[in-house]
């Protein structure tokens, strides 16, 4: 799935301490929360479009970006 349309903002509410922990974890992995969540959403939608019966929303944190499904 590619994005040629303009981006829009998607927001969710979590406790401030959870947000700070997740931000720090993503920075430690050399990415951002937005990039990681965006990638997980695209991967989920691609699996859905491919007809996977039960696609899963997952972050795949332990795999380098080039090796992610």
C-alpha positions as CSV (number, residue, x, y, z in Angstrom):
1,X,0.0,0.0,0.0
2,X,1.5,3.4,-1.0
3,X,0.4,6.8,0.2
4,X,0.0,9.3,-2.6
5,X,-2.8,11.2,-0.9
6,X,-1.9,14.0,1.6
7,X,-1.3,12.7,5.1
8,X,-3.7,13.4,8.0
9,X,-3.2,13.2,11.7
10,X,-4.6,10.3,13.7
11,X,-4.6,10.6,17.5
12,X,-5.1,8.3,20.4
13,X,-5.2,9.0,24.1
14,X,-2.8,7.2,26.5
15,X,-1.4,8.1,29.9
16,X,1.5,10.6,29.7
17,X,3.8,8.1,31.3
18,X,3.0,5.4,28.7
19,X,3.6,7.9,25.9
20,X,7.0,8.9,27.4
21,X,8.0,5.2,27.8
22,X,6.9,4.4,24.2
23,X,8.7,7.5,22.8
24,X,11.9,6.5,24.6
25,X,11.6,2.9,23.4
26,X,11.2,4.0,19.8
27,X,14.1,6.5,20.0
28,X,16.3,3.7,21.4
29,X,15.5,1.6,18.3
30,X,16.3,4.6,16.1
31,X,12.8,5.4,15.0
32,X,9.8,7.4,16.1
33,X,6.4,6.4,17.5
34,X,4.7,7.8,14.3
35,X,7.0,5.9,11.9
36,X,6.5,2.6,13.8
37,X,2.7,2.9,14.1
38,X,2.4,4.0,10.5
39,X,4.4,1.0,9.4
40,X,2.2,-1.4,11.5
41,X,-1.0,0.1,10.1
42,X,0.2,-0.2,6.5
43,X,1.3,-3.8,7.2
44,X,-2.0,-4.7,8.7
45,X,-4.0,-3.2,5.8
46,X,-1.7,-5.0,3.3
47,X,-2.4,-8.3,5.0
48,X,-6.2,-7.5,5.0
49,X,-6.1,-6.6,1.3
50,X,-4.2,-9.8,0.6
51,X,-7.0,-11.8,2.1
52,X,-5.3,-13.0,5.3
53,X,-8.1,-14.4,7.4
54,X,-6.9,-12.9,10.7
55,X,-4.4,-10.1,10.1
56,X,-2.6,-8.9,13.2
57,X,-1.6,-5.4,14.2
58,X,2.0,-5.9,15.4
59,X,5.1,-3.8,15.8
60,X,7.8,-6.3,15.1
61,X,10.3,-4.4,17.3
62,X,13.1,-6.9,17.2
63,X,13.4,-7.0,13.4
64,X,15.4,-4.5,11.4
65,X,13.2,-2.3,9.1
66,X,14.5,-3.9,5.9
67,X,13.6,-7.4,7.1
68,X,10.0,-6.7,8.3
69,X,7.2,-8.3,6.4
